[in-house]
Amino acid sequence: MTSYTWPVSDTAPAVVVDGLVMRYGDKVAVDELSLTVGRGSITAVLGPNGAGKTTTLETCEGYRRPQRGTVQVLGLDPVKDRRDLLPRIGVMLQGGGAWSGVRAMEMLRHVAKLHAHPLDVEMLSDRLGLADCGRTPYRRLSGGQQQRVGLAMALVGRPEVVFVDEPTAGMDPQLRRTTWELLEELRGDGVSVVLTTHYMDEAERLADHIHIIDRGRLIASGSPLELTRGGSTATIRLVVTRPFPPGSPESLRAALGEAIVVTQLDDVSLLVTGPADASTLAKVSRWCDENQVLPESLTLGVRNLEDVFLQLTGRELAT
Ligand SMILES: Nc1ncnc2c1ncn2[C@@H]1O[C@H](COP(=O)(O)OP(=O)(O)OP(=O)(O)O)[C@@H](O)[C@H]1O
């Protein structure tokens, strides 16, 4: 983005979460969560609604105190060392944050001045399409504009670690791409980016490392490639015209062999995962014929994060 890069003398990981437990009353929102975020990378915390992503992020940002376990950001305690940490992190809260009557550009310029190596404010506001609404008081901006201002605020100081909660929720495709590019450029400058998302394509496209969480627990970690690879692993989606007869997943698995995993998604759709290829596709088609099941669609695709999540939890990420 510009020529500034962070000194590499401080080698503490960007974030270390160790055995974090967070509850709201009886509800366990984060359950013994441990994860590490390396420096100079984009890390996605991916999970469905209610998985505990925001609670985890807010604890890293120092807004919540760990009820059990520990959190460190740049080797510091986000609550006890808040004063030292704040100038070094950027935060975009879900829903944008609130600066009521202040004009967007005034606020952005003000935040930029507080930092030693800020991004160019005009460039940032142009890229995020804020030029037209820069003189509008924050509270009068639309929800989408407030979200973009929130993102600009988090990025403008070019902090060492940026936390962004669902940064592209509700953005149109072009702004989504711009946001992704901005985050990639920050990474190029050595900034560590931690983002939450429930968009699998966002995680897959953007992240160097993904932590998948579900019901407050870490269920998988790795690069997009590590998580989705498996040599010849592929998936076949079978959607049929009428509900499957009882015992269909077991019967189909028996027809396809041990290495294949069959997951029933709903009454009329099944997912076949494993070393699936065109011949597996032919076997599925034959099984349909033998069991008087009429396929509406039968597709072979490479394994993606959605499939990984489904395999681990038996549920779809999007639900
Ligand atoms: N202030 C609160 N009071 C009570 N329960 C809460 C509160 N905040 C979150 N929860 C619950 O804790 C769980 C985790 O919520 P959290 O917002 O951390 O998840 P999330 O993965 O960020 O979800 P989303 O993608 O919907 O924002 C959810 O079941 C949620 O309903």
The ligand as a Tripos MOL2 file, in Angstrom:
@<TRIPOS>MOLECULE
LIG
   31    33     1     0     0
SMALL
NO_CHARGES

@<TRIPOS>ATOM
      1 N1        -24.8680  -10.2440   25.2960 N.pl3     1 LIG1
      2 C1        -25.2700  -11.5190   25.1720 C.ar      1 LIG1
      3 N2        -26.1470  -12.0550   26.0500 N.ar      1 LIG1
      4 C2        -26.5310  -13.3350   25.9470 C.ar      1 LIG1
      5 N3        -26.1120  -14.1870   24.9860 N.ar      1 LIG1
      6 C3        -25.2560  -13.7040   24.0870 C.ar      1 LIG1
      7 C4        -24.7750  -12.3430   24.1270 C.ar      1 LIG1
      8 N4        -23.9300  -12.1620   23.1060 N.ar      1 LIG1
      9 C5        -23.8590  -13.3450   22.4550 C.ar      1 LIG1
     10 N5        -24.6490  -14.2600   23.0390 N.ar      1 LIG1
     11 C6        -24.8160  -15.6650   22.6300 C.3       1 LIG1
     12 O1        -23.5310  -16.2690   22.6430 O.3       1 LIG1
     13 C7        -23.3510  -17.1030   21.5000 C.3       1 LIG1
     14 C8        -22.1490  -16.6350   20.7040 C.3       1 LIG1
     15 O2        -22.4400  -15.3390   20.1760 O.3       1 LIG1
     16 P1        -21.4140  -14.5480   19.2490 P.3       1 LIG1
     17 O3        -22.0540  -13.2470   18.8960 O.co2     1 LIG1
     18 O4        -20.0920  -14.5160   19.9160 O.co2     1 LIG1
     19 O5        -21.3570  -15.4980   17.9850 O.3       1 LIG1
     20 P2        -20.9460  -15.1620   16.4790 P.3       1 LIG1
     21 O6        -20.2550  -16.3730   15.9750 O.co2     1 LIG1
     22 O7        -20.2230  -13.8890   16.4080 O.co2     1 LIG1
     23 O8        -22.3500  -15.0120   15.7720 O.3       1 LIG1
     24 P3        -22.7930  -13.9820   14.6020 P.3       1 LIG1
     25 O9        -22.1000  -14.4570   13.3600 O.co2     1 LIG1
     26 O10       -24.2660  -14.2050   14.5400 O.co2     1 LIG1
     27 O11       -22.4010  -12.6270   15.0540 O.co2     1 LIG1
     28 C9        -24.6680  -17.0410   20.7380 C.3       1 LIG1
     29 O12       -25.4490  -18.1600   21.1100 O.3       1 LIG1
     30 C10       -25.3060  -15.7730   21.1870 C.3       1 LIG1
     31 O13       -26.7030  -15.8670   21.1430 O.3       1 LIG1
@<TRIPOS>BOND
     1     1     2 1
     2     2     3 ar
     3     2     7 ar
     4     3     4 ar
     5     4     5 ar
     6     5     6 ar
     7     6     7 ar
     8     6    10 ar
     9     7     8 ar
    10     8     9 ar
    11     9    10 ar
    12    10    11 1
    13    11    12 1
    14    11    30 1
    15    12    13 1
    16    13    14 1
    17    13    28 1
    18    14    15 1
    19    15    16 1
    20    16    17 2
    21    16    18 1
    22    16    19 1
    23    19    20 1
    24    20    21 2
    25    20    22 1
    26    20    23 1
    27    23    24 1
    28    24    25 2
    29    24    26 1
    30    24    27 1
    31    28    29 1
    32    28    30 1
    33    30    31 1
@<TRIPOS>SUBSTRUCTURE
     1 LIG1         1 GROUP 0 **** ****
